[in-house]
């Protein structure tokens, strides 16, 4: 290897003959003075006896150096002393990503191997075959990596599953970056105008500043966005919704640092009854065979019937002769003998269990359902803006489940009614393991499964995030076309759910730094480590650029 | 892939000779070691060059010793790939296909690195005969036709050995610089012309050169010590040399007293004073380049740079079994052709 000299700058080395070279993987001896590092994409152009040239594109997944022919560990000391001449062999293992044309012969030992850039890089990852594509990040060497939009918009697949330990904020950041790339490039084309995103803000207030430019936008960051075909800036059209405050007659949003531009949300009792939302108050995981689910079903039917009576614009309603104006009224009614009338033959034990859980639920989500006059007009309108952020981070688990379940169900029903796969809707939901756990059943899980399995044809794409994919309902993870992994716990990385990662990718997943993700896509046969830029929108109040209101025509005042 | 490639259909590769392969592996005929031939008889030794006989004792260099800034080790390896018999009329000639390689290791600025490697391949016939031209076994495997007057079975191997020594000397001469000490494996067969210094490093002692009364002194030589310098004037080499014995490492229990002792020699025209300084430096420095027993079965004499160089040269010579098979195929084809 040391003898080899390459006139071509991009040449990195030659195919090794001391290790088996195959059409799916081979080793490269790195030429003196050349550098091959993990994630580099290379190509070996092999000329067949008939003159045809076959290009073997591949990605570097192992690099190693060692003394050639060295047999003893102590040789390192002798070599350092200068008494033992040694030659260092620098080799890289190539996982082949593409053979073009598809003639699966082994590359020839001694064949030159060079690093690919630009157009050839895109070929190596099949990006040249993507008709519609969206930038999803870049490699460390600065090459843009794209995803095939066909696998996000439902044409050939949908959904993204993002896994990673919490605390490094990469899952949400990456999901929002993907959205930004979708909405602020021309990837979606004509679909962009009507496409919508529904984001649930689960933790902190990170997502409540999407419409503000980040103070950290520098020339470098702008350049980074530019190479991805994007302009560094905030999201153009965002609506914010926060749960209504518990106290007070006037409906005001429960918010922390951000006050302006946040709408409160609340459901009217009539909606609650009409849309069969009671089940979502009982959303924590339960046994499907439980009698309670049947009981809930029967009560929902009763409420639905009652909702059909009276002025449809009246937020309250009358059930079995009782006027209900708050969730407490409903709880009180169900506490009374009225319940026994509704479900005459239910066992006392079941009724007790139901009431116990209803009380627990009411305590946490009761304030989100009201029947007074104030309550009307505080629906979440997720179609008014391109991006709708629904804040649930201040809510208790039970209430969070209620909000997520109700909203997703409504969204799905509205999509069903439309009956077309357009406009597209992207749903971003973190902590998927809570909403769709692998064990047990919940009505939210039902909705999420519905999105996972039917969303493709309805134009609904789920960006689901979770710490551990192993704890999420299998079919939801399995249906994701794009699988993204941030830093993983070492034990988690070994689980079968990450079978799409190579052995090396698993190891690396345990030491990824924020801003780096490993992405697997259906068309690219190997996971690719990529970086995505720091958010150009604020993720906390301190990051909001002060002059933003002057600059930003969309900022609310 | 066993067919020979790139061969012209005519003329015959071996001319008038009926060349046949000796089917035995080459090692079976190689009972006599060749190294003894390196030692030349008829030498005159003067052991009082540095010290009078009465003061003859082990010398352990004291204080700072310094070698030239660049030390180059030269070594070669050789092998016989196939023995052949070539018959022309009633004459039976021994021959062989063999390869040898010579190379250098540069030790400079406390870093050792491989220098130039030179590989040669020759097809030798004995009895002064020679094949008509280079033998193209494969496109890039060509054996040059050479001849030796020797008619013995070992003649071809001796010729290869001699050619290797010659190539070593040429390489050593080519690498010589003013600031360089060249250490050649084996006796010194050339005089460095003006530039630099050259040492012959003899790792196996066949001849004592010294009177037998010095054997106890040699046997008791401590590690890192040397004998006084003596001079050798031999008829064959044509120039006189200074030489000394030195010990690289203590023999282990049960090992011969002379284990770990090597002999070095250099051209006498450098003068006794230079020879003494170099002897002291080499005595102090060479033990540091000696391998441990676990690393090299020829420890400690087969110095690390030399051992590594031999390993590299053997790798550079290529796969002998493969070459042997290719040569067999070629000979068979020619035999069928008649």
Interface residues (C-beta under 8 A of the other chain):
Chain A: X69 X71 X72 X74 X75 X78 X79 X81 X82 X83 X84 X85 X86 X87
Chain B: X105 X106 X107 X109 X110 X111 X112 X113 X114 X288 X289 X292 X294 X295 X304 X305 X308 X309 X311 X312 X315
